């Protein structure tokens, strides 16, 4: 049985979804990790969940990076262990510089909560082995600051190193401006770090793990990651 | 007492939808002469009297870089004022 740690900050609100998904849907073990814990126990993977850690004060994700648990998270990442940051978790990862770029307010300024489609650009990452290359998958988004920005040379590097994992697309898989829900450069929805063990993504795979939720595509990300 | 005023704004070229919306609102209120609006964040830090100006400057610069701004997307400026209590 695999064991997943789910970080909990004041203001996290997708922590239970991730916990439930891993435990009840996948039948694996999951455990909450309080942000004030200094030491991490052994986990096969770590989830930095969505929500509004510290009320999104200053910038989304800006304060969470200084939580006591974060030094252990950096150590965990440096040892090559897998971390998935979802929505606010992605914002925290860019604020921590574990992923490049920044997530700025959506170009239309609205909070957008919707089912969207994603194209799997890289199916060789440890998070996406269950997908075909260019497969179109579906899951929800729910954010106001999901507009991925990075300088041109960073985007070029991400492309060259195949670190863009997901792009927003339409139902048919076309990567268009209309299918871009927040203004992200090149429709980027999820990226990897250089070593390939950290994934940040704005869409919510933990909310797409059962047929009743209209999609089980999110479960395949966790199944890839946990090799189950 | 030192009073340090910090202003953080988006870098040139980064879309600031909030400023754009404010600009549009001003135009719809008929303030057509306003060409452009910039918006940002304002912080006021205070330091005790017995610190050196250079120490205040160094600490402010450090916290601007580490926390108050995100250097990927934002620039910051600050003014240090020494005030009589």
Interface residues (C-beta under 8 A of the other chain):
Chain A: X58 X59 X62 X66 X94 X95 X100 X101 X102 X104 X105 X106 X107 X108 X109 X147 X149 X150 X151 X183
Chain B: X10 X14 X15 X17 X18 X21 X41 X67 X68 X70 X72 X73
